[in-house]
Amino acid sequence: MSRQSVTEARLRQAIARDGRLIFAKSGGPGGQNVNAVSTQVEVRVPIEALPVAPRKRDLIRTRLATRVTADDWIRVVSRKERHQRRNRERAIDTLVALLLEAMQEDPKRIASRPTASTMRRRRTSREKTAAKKRTRRDKPGLDD
């Protein structure tokens, strides 16, 4: 089992254990069904309840800031499907995918020197610009 699938399974367990599902009536496809049945699903999970390291929690807070509430819960809403069960599955899948993506560490940048050809190109470009500007300078005319 890969490391990502283990993390995904642990996230799903935390959502099932500590998460809250909120149901509401929603617009969208379904005709009269949406007026009678609460098909919209909102999934909320406290960030502190997620089974990840503190550094990863900070990444989640910063990268998913628009989805984090004032009381430090992360929320996802799904209302596209006609059935509540499908919206629930979709919301949980979306939340897990967002969390996994947000926790990815950025690779460290390794500083490198510019190549000789790049330096040569830059120098010739600067020389061309300097020559162009030299020709634009005021030249002492015959009137002076």
C-alpha angles and dihedrals in degrees: 000000000000124000092246093053090050090051090046091051091049091049091051090050091051091049091050092046103040104015127102125219117208119191127201140162112268141187125237131076120001106073112220089355091079091055092055106034130055099234101154113097127198117190118200127184129175109242091221090060093059113107096235138108120273091250090057090049089055090050090051092050094051100038096042096036093134090059097045116096126218091260091056099257123135117224138194127183127203124187104147099099127074094227128063093223092056092047090050092052091045093049093049092046090049092049093050092047092049092049094048092049093046092051094056110115116230112244115253112255114236111212114230135186120247114257122252092251091052091051091048091049091050092049094049090047091052091047091051092051092047091050091050091051092046090059090053095056120110109267120207102261131204091256094066 
